[in-house]
Amino acid sequence: MAEKDQQVYPMPQAKHDEEAAMEQSKELRHKKRMKCLAYVVAFAVFQTGIILLFTLTVMKIRTPKFRVRSATFETFDVVTTPTSFNIKMNAELGVKNTNFGHYKFDNSTITFFYKGTLVGSTVVSKARARARSTKKFNIVVDLISTNLPNTSDLENDINSGFLPLSSESTLRGKVELFKVYPMPQANGPTKHDEEAATVQSEELRRKKRMKYLAYGVAFVVFQTGIILIFALTVMKIKTPKFRFRSATFENFDVVAASPSFNIKMNAEVGVKNTNFGHYKFDNSTITFFYKGTPVGSAIVPNGRARARSTKKFNIVVDLISTSLPSTSELGNDIGSGVLLLSSQSTLRGKVELFKVMKKKKSTQMDCSMTINLGDRTIEDLKCK
């Protein structure tokens, strides 16, 4: 009876494995949901930024600038006694439109003054300044001093050789974004005023709908262009470049008689990451060869190359010729004062965009170099 009380019934192994699998499945589903949520949030933030950028640039309407640019003179009659002037001026004006739509302006008048008194005016004809451009045109104006009071100011200015003038004008018009072509007008008069008002109201509603449709189409095209640019630049993941950059030497033991070498090299290598996300790479090994035979190797520790930057780090490697076969090539190279080496390595890692998207990328190092035994420097460094 005592033995029966002490008996322990173990939990079935199958049930334990099933619970563990269910927990793992729940964890994977949770990670997947979080990943999808992160994608949605990132897209919403991106869309909000694009809409804000669109509103603050394309949709923001600025006041065009109306300026006198330059002038030449056809008739130039200035008299000191009695003081007067009669000048025919050919002036170039400019309407600078920095908006993303055309600026249509009506007829206007530009007036010229001498110290507050009108001395000439001319008409500015209606025209259109294209989007993000300057509309230039010429006017001809007669500047005559007949309206000036009898004061000594004009005499003093003429004697000094300078005639101060000012110009004023107001240009009225409309900036037109995303041109909407108007619907054709109905031909012929209507029978009743009520029918005419109804037709006009329908026409205005059609124009308004067309205008909103044009805004929507323009926005969709703009969004598509921005998304396409984003996909081809930011979201395009490129393979990082793993390169041998430079080297210095601590021990440099080269024997021509044997022939042999024992060199301790301190090399700088770099991982160039042109992506918009970090590149995290694992441990790797760089192997150095003399004409296809390994003469040394070094460990590359794991690390991270930041977005659009180059990660530089140093490695120390012992280059020893003990594993080389007995041939005359090494003796000839040492005798010529150069040592031909190559380096190879494979770096494996992941490019991480927005801390959500991860893509595996492997990069190869395949470099050749020449050690100048006389100067103890690296020459002819080439990497594929």
HUZI-V823909 format. One line per field, one symbol per residue. ss: DSSP state (H for helix, E for strand, - for the rest). phi: phi as a letter, one per 20 degrees, with the letter a starting at -180 (. if undefined). psi: psi as a letter, one per 30 degrees, with the letter a starting at -180 (. if undefined). A space follows every 50 residues. Layout:
# HUZI-V823909
ss->???
phi->???
psi->???
This chain:
# HUZI-V823909
ss->-HHHH-------HHHHHHHHHHHHHHHHHHHHHHHHHHHHHHHHHHHHHH HHHHHH--------EEEEEEEEEEEEEEEE--EEEEEEEEEEEEEEE--- -EEEE--EEEEEEE--EEEEEEEE--EEE---EEEEEEEEEEEE------ -HHHHHHHHH-----EEE----EEEE----------------HHHHHHHH HHHHHHHHHHHHHHHHHHHHHHHHHHHHHHHH--------EEEEEEEEEE EEEEE----EEEEEEEEEEEEEE----EEEE--EEEEEEE--EEEEEEEE --EEE---EEEEEEEEEEEE-------HHHHHHHHH-EEEEEEEEEEEEE EEE---EEEEEEEEEEEEEEEE----EEEEEEE-
phi->.ffffefddffgffffffffffffffffffffffffffffffffffffff fffffedfeeedffddceeabccedcdcdecffabbcddddddbdedeee cfdecegbcdddcdlndfcrbbedffacefglbdedbdcdcedcefeffe ceffffffffnccfccccacddacedelgdffffffenfefcffffffff ffffffffffffffgffffffffffffffffedfeeedffddcedabcce dbdcdeffeabbcddddddbdedeeecfdecegbcdddcdlndfcrbbed ffabefflbdedbdcdcedcefefffcefffffffenccecbccacddac eddllceccfbdcddbccbceeffelceclfcce
psi->eeeeefkkjlkkeeeeeeeeeeeeeeeeeeeeeeeeeeeeeeeeeeeeee eeeeefdefjklklkjlkelklkekijkkejlklkjkjkjkklkjjjglg lljkllklkkkkkjhfkkflllkjkkakklkhlkjklklkkkjkgffklj lfeeeeeeefgkjkllkklkkkakkjkikkklkklkkllleleeeeeeee eeeeeeeeeeeeeeeeeeeeeeeeeeeeeeefdefjklklkjlkelklke kijkkfeellkjkjkjkklkjjjglglljkllklkkkkkjhfkkflllkj llakklkhlkjklklkkkjkgffkljlfeeeeeeefgljkllkklkkkak kjkggekkkkkkkkkjlklkjjfefhlklhjkk.
